[in-house]
Amino acid sequence: MAIQTSVLRHTSIPCPLCGSILTVRTSRQLTEVLREEYVDCSNHLCPGRFKVSREIVASLFEGSYDHGLKLPQSLRKQALAPTPAPDPNQLQLPGLDPEPPPDLSCYGSPPGRQARAT
């Protein structure tokens, strides 16, 4: 894949130091979904210079367009998707179920803390 670069465009990202808009000085496409940008703060009194990574992490649409790019669904769509029934052939290993935390009241309160009145 050829590395594409672009110069001098504004982003919608505010400077974490002063709140002004960041300006992209240079950028390059690292993968199909990852772009690296070097940005400067547009406020000339601010010393802000940063390296930014922009990444496409999930698809928000359901469609038949297939370009060979495999992205996961958004977390919301994953949460709303029906969960498959558990496989009856799946082994259940002992000790992997969450257990309640142990009762440590017999040790008293940590140094520097007073015990709570119950």
LINRALIN-V547476 format. One record per pair of residues at least 12 apart in sequence whose ideal C-beta (glycine too) atoms are under 6 Angstrom apart, sorted by the first residue. I is the first residue (numbers start at 1). J is the second residue. D is the distance in Angstrom with one decimal. If there is no record, write none. Layout:
I/J/D ; I/J/D
This chain:
3/28/4.9 ; 4/29/5.1 ; 5/26/5.8 ; 5/28/5.5 ; 6/27/5.4 ; 9/24/5.1 ; 10/23/5.5 ; 11/24/5.9 ; 15/41/4.2 ; 15/48/4.6 ; 17/46/5.5 ; 17/48/4.6 ; 18/43/5.2 ; 18/46/4.4 ; 20/41/5.4 ; 20/42/5.0 ; 20/43/3.9 ; 21/42/5.0 ; 22/39/4.1 ; 23/40/5.4 ; 23/42/5.1 ; 24/37/5.0 ; 24/39/5.3 ; 25/38/5.0 ; 25/40/5.6 ; 26/38/5.0 ; 32/69/5.9 ; 33/55/5.8 ; 33/56/4.2 ; 34/55/4.9 ; 35/54/4.6 ; 36/53/5.8 ; 37/52/4.4 ; 38/51/5.8 ; 39/52/5.5 ; 58/71/5.8 ; 58/72/5.2 ; 58/74/4.5 ; 59/71/4.4 ; 60/74/5.3
